[in-house]
Structures are given as C-alpha cells and as structure tokens.
Amino acid sequence: MNLRKTEEVINDIKTLIYSKGYIYTLCMIIYEDFHIILQEINKVDFRSRLNKNEVSLLIGFLIQKQIDFTLPDNPLDVIKSKERTYELMHELHMSLMTPFFEKMKSVHPQKLERMDFRAEMRTFYGDENMFIEPIFYANDGVYDFQYTDFLERKYRYDKEWLLENRNFDFNNTKVILQRIKDILQEKSKKVNFFSLKEKLPEIIETIKKENPSENIEEHIKEVLPAYEFYQYANLFSDLSENESIDFETLPDDAWKTFYKNLIDLFVIRREDFKKEVKIDSFLKNFSIEINKEKLNNHFNQIGDFNLFNAQPILQIDSERFFVPITFSLYEACYESPYYWMLKDKAYKDKLAENRGNSGEEISYEFLSNIFGQERTFKSVKIITKKGSDDTDIDVLCILGSKALCVQVKSKKLTEFSKKGSFSHLQTDFKGAVQDAYEQGIVSRSKILAKESKFYDENGNLIELSESIDEVYIMGITSENYPSLTHQAHTLLEKKSNEPFPLFLTVFDLELVSHYLKNPYDFLYYVRQRIDLMDYFKADNEMIYLGYHLENKLWKLPNNDFVSLDNDFGGAIDRNYYPLRLGVDITDEGDSIKNRWKNEDFDILCNLLAKANEPKVTDAIFTLLDWDGPSRDNLTKYIRQIKTQTIQDNKWHNFSMLSNNKKGANSGVTYVSWENDNPKELLDRLLTLSKARKYKSKGDIWIGFGSLRNSPRMIDTFVFNNHKWQFDKDLEETTNNLFKNKGQGTVFNLDKKIGRNDKCYCGSGLKYKKCCGKERQ
C-alpha cells in the first residue's frame, strides 16, 4: 500500500475546496452526514460519514480564501466533487495511520508475556505522531444538550467576569442555542432525507432486479445522482408534491433556486430572534466575518488552532449568518469562555481555583445522588501523622465493604498534543490522568491499611468500616478530553500489582449515573470496567456502557481479547437522545429499553441492601455476576418453594450453583421455614449453607431464609466468601447431614439435572431417589 504524505493530501483537499461552487458540495455533505433519523440512529453508518473534526478541517481551510458562491457549471460537478471529497478524506485518514503501519512492521511475531504487555504497549505508542489519528478521529462522546446542561455548573464562579467582559449570560446563551437549533431543524424538513449511505445497498439491489438485462454498473452510475438530488426536490422551484422531476431538463432558474435554498438550510438571521434576546453580543462572540484577508491563516495542519472551532458561525452579510454544524456551536459555547478568561492574566489563578471547585462539585452532585449524602464525602483529608496531611480525596464514596476514591481534574488537551508532540501529550496526560491515578493509589493504600484518619470538608472525622477490603480508583475530568479511554489504557504507568483506574468525563458520568442509579449497579460496573481493562477495548465509555447494559461486561469463552463495536454506543444514542429531547418514538429497535429485566431480582437485591452489613455488597456483586437466565431461575424457585411451604406447612429448601466463569465457584441455598421462629430458621440456614458450600466446593456461598408468614422473599441471609479447602471433619459432618432425606434440591445452571443423574448433594444416589424425590 503506497500512502501519500499527509501534506500532499491536504494540498489536494485545498485545491478541491477552492474550486468553483464547492460551498454547495459542502452543504450537501454536511446535511447528509449530520442529519439523522432518530428512529434509526442506532443504524447509522458513521464510518461512511465525515465526522465533526473532518468537516471543521474543510471549513477551516475554506475560510482562508474568499468563499466562491459561483454556481457550478453542471449539477453533476457537485456529485463528482462530493465523491472526490470522500476519497481525499479517506486518503487523509490513511496517511495519518502511517506511523501505526510503520510500527506494526517492526513488531516481532512472538507472543509477548502478559507481564510485559503494558511496557510494550507504551513503547509502541510512545512516539511522535502516534496519537494524531486517535485524537482527530475520536468520537465526541458528548451530546449537544450536555454542553448547555453543564455550562453554568462549569462556570458558576466565573459568572460576573463573563458578563462584564464578554456580555455572556448563561440563560441567554441557552435560549439562543435552542432557537438556532429549532430554526435549522424546521428548515431541514424541506429535505426528504433518504439516508442514502445506509440504504444504498438496498437501492442497488432494487435497481438490479428492475433492470436485469442492462449493464448494471453503468446504469447505477447514471441513476444514483438522481436519487441524491431527489431528496432536495422541495428546494427547486414551485413543484407539486407528486410531480416527477427530470433533472437533466430543469431550467437554469430552477437550479439557481436550488443552490440558493441549499445555502439557506444553514442560515439564521437577526430578525429570527426576539428583541429581549441579546443576539448581537452572541454573534460578536461566536461568528466570523468571512472573506477577510489572512483569515485563519495560522491553521495549516491537524492540531493547529482552527478559528472555526471557536467561532463556528460564518457571517455572509449583515443579516445572514451561516451555521454549518450546530453541535460545534454548542461546543464553542462550552469551551470558549475558558480561553477568554485565560487571556486575563490577573484572573488566571482565580480561574484555576474556580475550575477545580466546579469540577469537584459536579462530580459530588452525581455521586451523592447515587450513593446518598451519608455515604459520599467531598474534599477528604487523609492524616496519618498529627499535623501532616498525606493527601486528599476529591470525592469518597462508601458502599459496605467497598470504597470508591474519586480524583477530579480539569486539564485540557493542548494544541501541541493534537499535532502529535508526544512530549506535550505526556505532560497533558500527566496532569489529566497520571497524577490523579497516583493520588488515588496513595489514598487507596491508606484506606486499606486502616492506620490513618479521614476528615470531610468540614473537619468532621469519617468513621470508615474495618470491613473495607477493596477501593476502586476513578478519575473524572470536567473537559471533553479526546481519546481519553485510549490514552488512559495505553499511556498509564502502573505497577503490575496495582489496580487500574477508571477515567470518565463528566459527560460519561452523567450517562452512567442515568442508567445505573442504584449504587450497587454503579459500583459493579466500575468493578467490571477495572477488572477487565486489558480484556475489552472500545473507543469511548458510551460503547462500554451500551455493551454492559445489553450483555454485561464479562469475559467470553475462548476469547483472550474483545474489541467492542461502536454499535453498542449506538444503542445508547437510540435510547438516551430521544428521551432527553422529549421525542416520543417507538420502542422497536431500542435494545436498551428491551433488555433483560427481572423485578423479583431487583426486589431481592433491595431487601439485601437494607441489611446493615458491609458484606451485603459482596453478596449483591456475587448475584450480579450471574447471567439473566440464572437470576430468573433463582427468583422463580424462591417463589415456588415459599408457596409450597404455605400450602403444606412444611419447611423446604433448594440450592443452586452458579454458571459464573470468573473462576470462583458460587452458589445459593434458600430455606423456606415452616414457622415464624427466626432463630430456628437461622440455625437451619447456617447448617445447610455451610454443608452445601463444602459439598459443592464453593468459594462463595449465600444463604437466604424466609419465615412462613412473611410477605418478603427473604427475611435473613448468610454469606461466606472463604476459599474452599478440604476439611476432614467437615467432610464427615456434611456426608452425614446429606444422608438424611429432604435436605433440599441443587440446581446447576450449566446443565439441567436429569432425574437419572447422580445427585449434586453428594449422597451417591440418583437424583430422582434423593433430592429430586417428590415430597409426600
């Protein structure tokens, strides 16, 4: 594969975009690549569309010269120009992959030892230009409305400066952004969008069936331009809705109308806004007067400052303002205020302080809503020796025997890093990730050592449970940090015996907390992400979350490594975006809304959570390790056994082995007691659970018990996570115990027990004559 240099490809891109009437080609590309049918958002082939950064690159170069609004000589020139744009942008992508391809040639084929994997990976990526591609093509990982949701929260302490120096008001900005979005969305309805990129294979098949005798390849080339233009039929002169259009015979005036209306799809005017809305100051902050000399002339390569990113509105004349990408405008309103304030040297220290405080408060807000204020602490000081602070924890969450240590940072990715400077990237990474991780490691060790004292932001002593046996490390950034997931995995320096951290943006945190509101579900997700950091690979957190909600983050049989497709992130798009916009669409195709659910299992876990025992967390995590069918069976058998006791006034029980592939064999024993004596129930439950755990060689065992007249699924529970080991005395006791009949049924979910199989209780008898025997 002969790849051209990036500079050569960019030169060809510039030649193309400065050609006659390219602005109309760009409008069609933008409309088609950024327009989405909400019902089909999870089916969008984003790989075939240009992303925001690619289009911003085109516009950044386009505004360096006077934009040519001259009409194309032939409409087919627009189609050819579109095709050439996609060819060059693909070639640009491949050119940016050159450092990766070159490195791959030098990789030795012998299998690396696992202990050397991370060192080898850092060596592989630790070079100039290796991160330009992943940063430039990184998914945005944020919705437009999240930028406005977090705008005031991020800059709450800078409100006065922004108002006095830039006439920037939060509420006014939100109103204007929504108005612009509404205007452009209403205009977009003029186009009958076909989503051709996704439906093209289907269209081609239809053409082949309808024209079997023709030279099909040539025929497709001839008719496809008509499909493309037909979407825009309403932009031509006044045509009736059902009138067929022969694009080859349309008069010039019709095409002039089309091009004029095509531009207008992206145009807003001052008169579109009410007088009380401060549109003039907004436009001053975020628009560019095009056709000026030396405009954006410092933008020469990927990573250079692009004026369009900061001011994504192009002023065509005194009244018309061109807004090609509304998302970029939302992003600019969130990002630009920081750079405005940064220029004020007298305000620089205050700015840094405010950013730190707001980031910490945003994180605390989300986490306290999940864990509860009584289990969430902010600005925690750790003191081992009197008069000396060891370190601090921005947010500390406690959940039984587990703790979550959260460090909040607000470091941005600099232009030098985006251009490929590895030294600058390391500096940025250190400020955003590495320092937070090392701080988290110190905090984790202090909690587990149980020799330090911990104080909240008000100086009150935090009484930590002696039962805490694991501390998870999380980092959160208030910035949209491109390729955060990739960098945190490849560049992190850690010792082999130290745990991974999980790094999220505040936008990720909002999504995870939306879907995992229960603290046990949330922390379980954190645990799985950390435990499987080297196993699963995805471009952003939304993909991990989508996969977890549909399938659960769990190792797959016969796979050493799993790369997750972006479609799992599309599942979140399909569910969350319409929900937040308040758009009512059908549940068909919504894999998140239609995922596995079991109300009885939720009831069971909620009852467990009410017990004031630290090991409840371990018990619930054990149950969450089970798959959907296993949990369905567990709750079904609980209901059945409890009903049986009510009917015959006798106690009954069953035991169930998990199909957990983690390596730790786990199981459950359930006893439905014949009366309402809790002591008798607990004695029997302890005896049976201990015996079943030993006989099953279980490492983790949970015992549930229910009193006869209790309306609850469970009234007591026991938990044991001591690793199984042979015990001669216990072996004899257990064997004697299971010689008695009627001691319960064992369910193994890997294989349903046949009536002629040997019973799992260890009696040596066939199942149908032992635990499977029908009770009298």
C-alpha positions in Angstrom: 0.0 0.0 0.0 1.6 3.2 -1.2 0.4 6.1 1.1 1.0 9.7 0.3 2.2 12.1 2.9 -0.4 14.0 4.8 0.8 17.3 3.5 0.3 16.2 -0.1 -3.2 15.1 0.6 -4.1 18.3 2.4 -2.8 20.3 -0.6 -5.2 18.3 -2.9 -8.0 19.0 -0.4 -7.3 22.7 -0.6 -7.3 22.6 -4.3 -10.7 20.9 -4.3 -12.4 23.2 -1.8 -11.3 26.3 -3.6 -12.8 25.1 -6.8 -15.9 26.8 -8.3 -19.0 26.5 -6.2 -17.6 24.0 -3.7 -19.7 25.6 -1.0 -22.7 23.8 -2.4 -21.0 20.4 -2.3 -20.0 21.1 1.3 -23.7 21.9 2.2 -24.9 18.6 0.8 -22.1 16.7 2.6 -22.9 18.5 5.9 -26.7 17.9 5.6 -26.4 14.2 4.7 -23.6 13.4 7.1 -25.0 15.2 10.1 -28.7 14.7 9.5 -30.1 11.7 11.5 -33.5 10.0 11.6 -33.9 9.5 15.4 -35.8 6.2 14.9 -32.8 4.8 13.0 -30.0 6.5 14.9 -28.5 3.1 16.0 -28.3 2.0 12.4 -26.3 5.0 11.2 -23.0 4.0 9.5 -20.9 6.7 11.0 -17.8 5.3 9.3 -19.1 6.3 5.9 -19.9 9.8 7.1 -17.4 12.6 7.8 -17.2 13.5 11.4 -17.3 16.9 13.0 -13.5 17.3 13.0 -13.2 16.4 9.3 -15.8 18.9 8.3 -14.2 21.6 10.6 -11.0 21.0 8.8 -12.6 21.6 5.4 -14.3 24.8 6.7 -11.1 26.0 8.4 -9.3 25.8 5.1 -12.3 27.2 3.1 -12.5 30.5 5.0 -8.8 31.2 4.4 -9.8 32.5 1.0 -12.9 34.3 -0.3 -15.7 31.7 -0.5 -16.8 31.2 -4.1 -20.6 31.2 -4.3 -20.5 31.0 -8.1 -22.9 28.3 -9.3 -21.4 25.1 -10.7 -21.3 24.6 -14.5 -23.1 21.4 -14.2 -25.0 19.8 -11.3 -23.1 16.6 -11.8 -20.0 18.5 -10.9 -21.4 18.7 -7.4 -21.8 14.9 -7.2 -18.3 14.4 -8.6 -16.9 16.9 -6.1 -18.7 15.0 -3.3 -17.1 11.7 -4.3 -13.7 13.3 -4.6 -14.1 14.8 -1.1 -14.8 11.4 0.4 -11.8 9.9 -1.5 -9.4 12.5 -0.2 -10.7 12.4 3.4 -10.3 8.7 3.4 -6.8 9.1 2.0 -6.1 11.7 4.7 -7.1 9.2 7.3 -4.9 6.5 5.9 -1.9 8.9 5.8 -2.4 9.7 9.5 -2.3 5.9 10.1 1.2 5.7 8.5 3.1 5.8 11.8 0.9 3.0 13.1 1.6 0.9 10.0 5.3 1.5 10.2 5.4 0.5 13.8 3.5 -2.7 13.0 6.2 -3.7 10.6 8.7 -3.7 13.4 6.6 -5.8 15.8 8.1 -9.2 16.4 5.6 -12.1 15.9 6.5 -13.9 19.1 3.9 -13.8 21.8 4.6 -11.2 24.5 4.4 -12.3 28.1 1.5 -10.7 29.8 3.7 -9.0 32.4 5.5 -7.2 29.6 2.3 -6.3 27.7 1.9 -2.8 29.1 5.5 -1.8 28.8 5.5 -3.0 25.2 2.3 -1.0 24.5 3.7 2.2 25.9 6.8 1.7 23.8 4.7 1.1 20.7 2.6 4.2 21.2 5.4 6.3 22.7 6.5 8.1 19.6 5.8 11.3 17.7 2.6 11.4 15.6 1.1 8.1 17.1 -1.8 9.9 18.7 -2.8 12.4 15.9 -5.1 9.8 14.4 -6.9 8.6 17.5 -7.3 12.2 18.8 -8.6 13.6 15.5 -11.0 10.7 14.8 -12.1 10.2 18.4 -15.8 10.1 18.9 -17.1 13.3 20.6 -18.5 11.3 23.5 -21.0 14.1 24.4 -24.4 15.2 23.3 -25.1 18.8 22.4 -27.6 19.3 25.2 -25.0 18.2 27.7 -22.9 21.2 26.9 -25.7 23.5 27.9 -26.6 21.4 30.9 -23.1 21.7 32.3 -22.4 25.3 31.1 -23.5 27.1 34.2 -22.3 24.4 36.5 -18.8 24.6 35.0 -18.6 28.4 35.0 -20.8 29.2 38.0 -18.0 31.0 39.8 -17.0 33.0 36.7 -20.4 34.4 36.0 -19.5 38.0 36.8 -16.3 38.0 34.7 -18.1 36.6 31.7 -21.0 39.0 31.9 -18.8 42.1 32.4 -16.1 41.2 29.8 -18.0 39.3 27.1 -21.6 40.1 27.8 -22.0 36.3 28.1 -25.1 35.2 30.0 -25.9 31.6 30.6 -29.6 31.7 30.2 -29.4 34.0 27.2 -27.0 31.6 25.6 -29.2 28.6 26.2 -32.2 30.4 24.7 -30.2 31.4 21.6 -28.8 27.9 21.0 -32.2 26.3 21.3 -33.7 28.9 18.9 -30.9 28.3 16.4 -31.4 24.6 16.6 -35.2 24.9 16.2 -34.8 27.2 13.1 -32.4 24.9 11.4 -34.4 21.8 12.3 -37.5 23.3 10.8 -35.7 24.2 7.6 -34.2 20.7 7.4 -37.8 19.3 7.0 -37.8 20.8 3.5 -35.5 17.9 2.5 -36.9 14.4 2.1 -33.8 12.8 3.7 -33.3 9.2 2.3 -30.3 8.3 4.5 -28.7 7.0 1.3 -25.4 5.9 2.8 -27.3 3.3 4.9 -29.9 2.4 2.3 -27.7 2.4 -0.8 -27.1 -1.4 -0.8 -30.9 -1.9 -0.7 -31.4 0.6 -3.5 -28.8 -1.0 -5.7 -30.4 -4.4 -5.3 -33.8 -2.9 -6.3 -32.2 -1.4 -9.4 -30.6 -4.7 -10.4 -34.0 -6.5 -10.1 -35.8 -3.9 -12.1 -33.1 -3.8 -14.9 -31.7 -7.3 -15.2 -30.6 -7.0 -18.8 -28.7 -3.7 -18.7 -25.1 -3.0 -18.0 -25.9 -2.6 -14.3 -22.7 -0.8 -13.2 -23.1 1.9 -15.8 -26.8 2.1 -15.1 -26.2 2.6 -11.4 -23.8 5.4 -12.1 -26.4 7.1 -14.2 -29.3 6.9 -11.9 -27.7 7.5 -8.5 -27.2 11.2 -8.9 -31.0 11.5 -9.5 -31.6 9.8 -6.1 -29.2 12.2 -4.4 -30.9 15.3 -5.9 -34.4 13.9 -5.5 -34.0 14.3 -1.7 -33.8 18.1 -2.3 -36.8 18.3 -4.7 -38.6 20.9 -2.5 -35.6 23.2 -2.8 -36.2 23.7 -6.5 -38.9 26.0 -8.0 -42.5 25.5 -7.1 -43.2 21.9 -7.9 -46.3 19.9 -6.9 -45.6 17.3 -4.3 -46.1 14.3 -6.6 -44.6 15.9 -9.7 -41.8 13.9 -11.3 -38.6 15.7 -11.9 -36.3 15.3 -14.9 -33.1 16.9 -13.5 -31.5 16.9 -16.9 -34.1 19.2 -18.4 -34.6 21.5 -15.4 -34.1 25.2 -16.5 -31.2 27.2 -15.0 -33.6 29.2 -12.9 -34.6 26.1 -11.1 -31.0 25.2 -10.3 -30.3 28.8 -9.1 -33.3 28.4 -6.8 -32.0 25.1 -5.6 -28.5 26.4 -4.7 -29.9 29.5 -3.0 -32.2 27.3 -0.9 -29.5 24.8 -0.2 -27.4 27.6 1.4 -30.5 28.8 3.3 -30.8 25.5 5.0 -28.0 26.6 7.3 -28.8 30.3 7.5 -30.1 32.3 10.5 -31.0 36.0 10.5 -31.0 38.6 13.3 -34.8 39.1 12.7 -35.3 35.4 13.8 -34.7 36.5 17.4 -36.8 38.5 19.8 -35.5 41.9 20.9 -35.0 40.8 24.5 -32.6 38.2 23.4 -29.0 39.6 23.2 -28.3 38.2 19.7 -25.8 40.9 18.8 -23.3 40.1 21.6 -23.8 36.4 20.9 -22.9 36.8 17.3 -20.0 39.0 18.2 -18.6 36.2 20.4 -19.2 33.3 18.0 -19.2 34.5 14.4 -16.6 35.1 11.8 -16.7 37.8 9.1 -15.7 35.7 6.1 -13.8 37.0 3.0 -11.3 38.9 5.1 -7.6 38.7 4.2 -5.3 36.4 6.2 -8.3 34.8 7.9 -7.4 31.7 9.9 -4.0 31.7 8.1 -2.2 30.1 11.1 -4.3 26.9 10.5 -2.1 24.7 8.3 -2.3 21.2 9.7 -4.3 19.0 12.0 -3.8 20.2 15.6 -3.3 23.9 14.7 -5.8 26.3 16.2 -8.8 26.5 13.9 -10.7 29.7 14.3 -13.9 28.0 13.1 -13.9 25.8 16.2 -14.0 28.8 18.5 -16.4 30.8 16.3 -18.5 28.4 14.2 -20.9 30.9 12.7 -19.9 32.4 9.3 -21.3 35.9 8.6 -22.2 36.0 4.9 -23.6 39.6 5.1 -25.1 42.0 7.6 -28.2 39.9 8.0 -27.3 36.3 7.0 -25.3 34.0 9.3 -24.3 30.5 8.1 -24.3 27.8 10.8 -22.9 24.6 9.2 -22.7 22.5 12.4 -24.9 23.3 15.3 -23.0 20.8 17.5 -19.9 22.9 17.0 -21.7 25.9 18.2 -22.8 24.2 21.4 -19.2 23.0 21.9 -17.8 26.5 21.4 -20.2 28.0 24.0 -18.9 25.4 26.5 -15.2 25.6 25.6 -14.5 29.2 24.5 -15.2 31.0 27.9 -12.2 29.3 29.4 -9.9 30.7 26.7 -11.4 34.2 27.0 -10.6 34.2 30.7 -7.2 32.7 30.3 -6.1 35.8 28.4 -6.8 37.9 31.5 -3.5 37.3 33.4 -4.9 38.9 36.5 -7.7 36.3 36.6 -5.6 33.3 35.8 -5.2 32.0 39.4 -8.9 32.6 40.2 -9.8 30.7 37.0 -7.8 27.7 38.0 -9.3 27.7 41.5 -12.9 28.0 40.1 -12.4 25.2 37.6 -11.2 22.8 40.4 -14.1 23.7 42.7 -16.8 23.4 40.0 -15.4 20.0 38.7 -15.4 18.6 42.3 -18.9 19.9 42.9 -20.3 18.4 39.7 -18.8 15.1 40.5 -20.1 15.1 44.1 -23.5 16.0 42.8 -23.8 13.0 40.6 -22.1 10.5 43.0 -24.1 11.7 46.1 -27.3 11.1 44.2 -26.2 7.5 43.6 -24.6 6.6 46.9 -26.5 9.0 49.2 -25.1 12.0 51.0 -24.5 9.9 54.1 -22.1 7.7 52.2 -20.5 10.4 50.0 -17.8 12.8 51.2 -16.1 15.7 49.5 -12.6 17.2 49.9 -11.5 14.4 52.2 -8.2 15.0 54.1 -6.1 11.9 55.0 -3.8 12.3 58.1 -1.5 9.5 59.3 0.7 11.6 61.5 -0.6 14.5 63.5 -0.1 17.9 61.8 0.7 16.3 58.4 -1.7 15.8 55.5 -0.8 12.8 53.5 -3.1 13.6 50.6 -6.7 14.4 49.8 -9.6 12.7 48.1 -11.9 14.9 46.0 -14.9 12.6 46.5 -15.0 9.4 48.6 -18.0 7.0 48.3 -18.5 4.1 50.7 -20.7 1.1 50.0 -20.4 -1.6 52.6 -17.1 -3.4 52.2 -16.1 -1.4 49.1 -15.0 2.2 48.6 -14.7 4.5 45.6 -11.9 7.0 45.6 -12.5 9.8 43.0 -10.0 12.4 41.9 -11.3 15.3 39.7 -9.1 17.1 37.2 -9.8 19.8 34.6 -6.7 19.5 32.3 -7.3 20.2 28.6 -5.5 18.6 25.7 -3.2 21.2 24.2 -2.7 22.0 20.5 0.8 20.6 20.6 -0.6 17.2 21.7 -3.2 17.3 18.9 -0.4 18.0 16.4 1.4 14.8 17.5 4.0 16.0 20.0 4.5 13.1 22.3 6.3 15.1 25.0 3.4 17.6 25.2 1.0 14.7 25.2 2.8 13.1 28.1 2.6 16.4 30.0 -1.1 16.8 29.3 -1.7 13.1 30.3 0.2 13.5 33.5 -2.0 16.5 34.5 -5.3 14.9 33.5 -4.7 11.2 34.3 -1.4 10.1 35.8 -1.3 12.5 38.7 -4.9 11.6 39.6 -4.1 7.9 39.4 -1.0 8.2 41.7 -3.0 10.3 44.1 -5.7 7.6 44.1 -3.2 4.8 44.7 -1.9 6.6 47.8 -5.5 7.1 49.1 -6.4 3.5 48.4 -3.4 2.2 50.4 -4.2 4.5 53.3 -7.8 3.2 53.4 -6.8 -0.4 53.2 -4.0 -0.1 55.8 -6.6 1.3 58.3 -3.9 3.3 60.1 -5.0 6.8 59.0 -7.8 9.2 59.9 -10.1 10.7 57.4 -11.8 14.1 57.7 -14.6 15.6 55.5 -14.6 19.2 54.2 -16.0 20.4 57.5 -13.3 18.8 59.5 -15.5 16.0 60.8 -14.0 12.6 61.4 -15.2 10.0 58.9 -15.7 6.6 60.6 -14.6 4.0 57.9 -15.7 0.4 58.4 -12.9 -2.1 59.2 -14.6 -4.4 56.7 -13.5 -2.3 53.7 -11.4 -4.8 51.6 -11.3 -3.0 48.2 -11.0 0.5 47.0 -11.7 1.4 43.3 -10.0 4.4 41.8 -11.9 6.7 39.5 -10.7 9.9 37.7 -13.2 12.5 36.4 -12.4 15.4 34.1 -14.8 18.3 33.5 -13.3 18.7 30.0 -14.2 16.8 26.8 -10.8 15.1 26.6 -10.4 13.5 23.1 -9.4 9.8 23.2 -9.4 9.7 27.0 -10.2 6.0 27.1 -7.5 5.1 24.6 -4.8 7.2 26.4 -5.7 6.1 29.9 -5.2 2.5 28.7 -2.1 2.9 26.7 -0.1 5.6 28.5 -0.8 4.9 32.1 2.2 3.9 34.2 1.4 1.5 36.9 3.0 -1.4 38.8 1.8 -4.9 37.9 0.3 -5.4 41.4 -1.6 -2.2 41.4 -5.2 -1.9 40.1 -6.3 0.0 37.0 -8.3 3.2 37.4 -11.4 4.1 35.5 -11.3 7.6 33.9 -14.5 9.3 32.8 -15.6 12.8 31.6 -18.4 14.5 33.5 -20.5 13.7 30.4 -19.7 10.0 30.7 -20.6 10.2 34.4 -24.0 11.6 33.6 -24.8 8.8 31.3 -23.5 6.0 33.6 -25.4 7.5 36.6 -28.6 7.8 34.5 -28.6 4.1 33.6 -27.1 2.8 36.9 -28.8 4.8 39.5 -28.6 2.0 42.1 -25.2 2.3 44.0 -24.6 -1.5 43.7 -25.2 -1.5 39.9 -23.0 1.6 39.5 -20.1 0.2 41.6 -20.4 -3.2 40.0 -20.0 -1.5 36.6 -16.9 0.3 37.9 -15.5 -3.0 39.2 -16.1 -4.8 35.9 -14.5 -2.0 33.9 -11.4 -2.0 36.1 -11.1 -5.8 36.3 -11.4 -6.2 32.5 -9.4 -3.2 31.5 -7.0 -5.3 29.5 -9.7 -7.5 28.1 -12.3 -5.2 26.5 -11.3 -2.4 24.1 -13.6 0.4 22.9 -13.3 3.9 21.6 -15.3 5.6 24.3 -17.2 5.0 27.5 -20.6 5.0 25.9 -19.7 1.8 24.0 -18.6 0.0 27.2 -21.9 1.2 28.9 -24.0 0.1 26.0 -22.4 -3.4 25.9 -22.8 -3.7 29.7 -26.5 -2.8 29.6 -27.2 -5.3 26.9 -24.8 -8.2 27.7 -22.9 -7.4 30.9 -19.1 -6.8 30.9 -18.0 -10.4 31.3 -15.3 -12.5 29.8 -16.4 -14.5 26.8 -15.4 -18.2 26.4 -12.4 -18.8 24.1 -11.6 -15.1 23.8 -8.3 -13.6 25.1 -9.3 -10.1 24.0 -12.5 -8.4 22.8 -12.9 -5.3 20.7 -16.4 -3.7 21.1 -18.1 -2.4 18.1 -19.4 1.2 18.0 -22.9 -0.2 17.5 -23.1 -0.7 21.3 -22.7 3.1 21.7 -25.4 3.5 19.1 -27.8 1.6 21.4 -27.3 4.4 24.0 -27.9 7.0 21.2 -31.1 5.3 20.2 -32.4 5.3 23.8 -31.0 8.3 25.6 -31.1 11.1 22.9 -34.8 10.9 22.1 -35.5 10.5 25.8 -33.7 13.7 26.7 -35.2 15.6 23.8 -38.7 14.5 24.9 -39.3 12.9 21.5 -41.8 10.0 21.6 -40.7 7.3 19.2 -41.5 3.6 19.1 -39.6 1.1 21.3 -38.9 -1.1 18.3 -35.1 -1.4 17.8 -34.4 0.1 21.3 -32.2 -2.7 22.6 -31.6 -0.8 25.9 -35.3 -0.4 26.7 -35.9 -4.1 25.7 -33.0 -5.5 27.6 -33.3 -8.2 30.3 -35.3 -7.2 33.4 -36.5 -9.1 36.4 -38.5 -7.2 39.0 -38.2 -10.1 41.6 -34.4 -10.0 41.3 -34.5 -6.2 41.9 -36.7 -6.8 45.0 -34.3 -9.5 46.3 -31.3 -7.1 45.9 -33.2 -4.2 47.5 -34.1 -6.4 50.5 -30.4 -7.4 50.8 -29.3 -3.8 50.6 -31.5 -2.9 53.7 -29.3 -5.2 55.9 -26.8 -3.1 57.8 -23.9 -5.4 56.9 -20.8 -4.5 54.9 -20.7 -7.9 53.2 -24.0 -7.1 51.6 -22.0 -5.5 48.8 -20.1 -8.8 48.2 -23.3 -10.7 48.2 -25.0 -8.5 45.7 -21.9 -8.4 43.5 -22.0 -12.2 43.5 -25.6 -12.3 42.4 -24.9 -9.6 39.7 -22.2 -12.0 38.3 -24.9 -14.4 37.4 -26.5 -14.1 34.0 -30.1 -13.3 33.2 -31.4 -16.9 33.0 -29.7 -17.8 36.2 -31.3 -14.9 38.1 -34.6 -15.8 36.5 -34.4 -19.3 37.8 -33.3 -18.2 41.3 -36.3 -15.9 41.8 -38.6 -18.5 40.3 -37.5 -21.2 42.6 -37.7 -18.9 45.6 -41.4 -18.1 44.8 -42.1 -21.8 44.2 -40.5 -23.0 47.4 -42.1 -20.3 49.5 -45.6 -21.1 48.0 -45.0 -24.8 48.8 -44.4 -24.1 52.5 -47.6 -22.0 52.7 -49.5 -24.9 51.2 -48.2 -27.8 53.2 -46.9 -26.1 56.4 -43.6 -27.8 56.0 -40.1 -26.3 55.5 -38.5 -26.7 52.1 -35.2 -25.7 50.5 -33.1 -25.7 47.4 -29.5 -24.9 46.5 -28.3 -23.6 43.2 -24.8 -23.5 41.7 -23.8 -20.5 39.5 -22.6 -20.6 36.0 -20.1 -17.9 36.9 -17.0 -18.2 34.6 -14.9 -15.9 36.7 -13.2 -18.9 38.4 -14.8 -18.5 41.9 -17.5 -21.2 42.2 -20.5 -19.7 43.9 -24.0 -20.8 44.9 -27.1 -20.1 46.8 -29.1 -22.0 49.4 -32.6 -21.0 50.2 -34.7 -22.2 53.1 -38.4 -21.5 53.4 -39.1 -22.2 57.1 -42.2 -23.9 58.5 -43.0 -21.3 61.2 -42.1 -17.7 62.2 -39.2 -18.6 64.5 -36.2 -16.6 63.2 -33.7 -18.5 65.4 -34.7 -21.9 64.1 -34.6 -20.5 60.6 -31.1 -19.1 61.0 -29.8 -22.3 62.6 -31.1 -24.4 59.8 -29.9 -21.9 57.1 -26.4 -21.8 58.6 -26.1 -25.6 58.7 -27.4 -26.2 55.2 -25.4 -23.3 53.6 -22.2 -24.5 55.2 -22.8 -28.0 54.1 -23.8 -27.1 50.5 -20.8 -24.8 50.1 -18.4 -27.5 51.2 -20.0 -30.3 49.1 -20.1 -28.0 46.0 -16.5 -26.9 46.6 -17.8 -23.4 46.5 -15.6 -20.3 47.2 -18.6 -18.0 47.7 -21.9 -19.0 49.1 -25.1 -17.1 50.0 -27.8 -18.4 52.2 -31.3 -16.9 52.1 -34.1 -17.7 54.6 -37.8 -16.9 54.7 -40.3 -17.2 57.6 -43.6 -18.9 56.8 -46.0 -15.9 57.1 -43.6 -13.2 56.0 -44.6 -11.4 52.8 -41.0 -10.8 51.9 -38.9 -13.0 49.6 -36.2 -13.2 52.3 -36.0 -12.4 56.0 -32.4 -13.3 56.7 -29.2 -14.2 54.9 -25.8 -15.6 55.5 -22.7 -15.0 53.4 -19.3 -16.8 53.2 -16.6 -16.0 50.7 -13.7 -18.1 52.2 -12.0 -20.0 49.5 -12.9 -23.7 49.6 -10.3 -26.1 51.1 -10.5 -29.7 52.2 -11.6 -30.3 55.8 -11.7 -33.9 57.0 -14.1 -33.1 59.9 -16.4 -31.1 57.8 -16.4 -33.7 55.1 -17.7 -36.3 57.5 -20.2 -34.0 59.0 -21.5 -32.9 55.6 -21.8 -36.5 54.4 -23.8 -37.5 57.5 -26.0 -34.5 57.0 -26.9 -35.4 53.5 -27.7 -39.0 54.3 -31.0 -37.6 55.6 -33.7 -37.2 53.0 -35.5 -34.0 52.3 -32.5 -31.7 52.7 -33.1 -29.7 49.5 -32.5 -29.6 45.8 -29.4 -28.5 44.0 -29.8 -26.7 40.6 -26.7 -26.5 38.4 -27.4 -23.9 35.7 -24.6 -25.1 33.3 -26.5 -28.3 32.9 -30.0 -29.1 34.0 -30.1 -32.1 36.3 -31.6 -35.2 34.8 -33.7 -37.5 37.0 -31.2 -40.4 36.4 -28.1 -38.3 37.1 -26.3 -38.6 40.4 -27.5 -36.0 42.9 -25.3 -33.0 43.5 -25.8 -33.2 47.2 -23.1 -35.9 47.4 -25.3 -38.8 48.6 -24.2 -41.0 45.7 -27.9 -41.7 44.9 -29.6 -40.9 41.7 -31.3 -37.5 41.7 -34.8 -38.9 41.4 -34.4 -41.0 44.5 -32.6 -38.3 46.6 -33.2 -34.5 46.4 -35.4 -34.9 43.3 -37.8 -37.3 45.1 -41.3 -35.8 45.3 -42.3 -34.9 48.8 -45.2 -36.6 50.5 
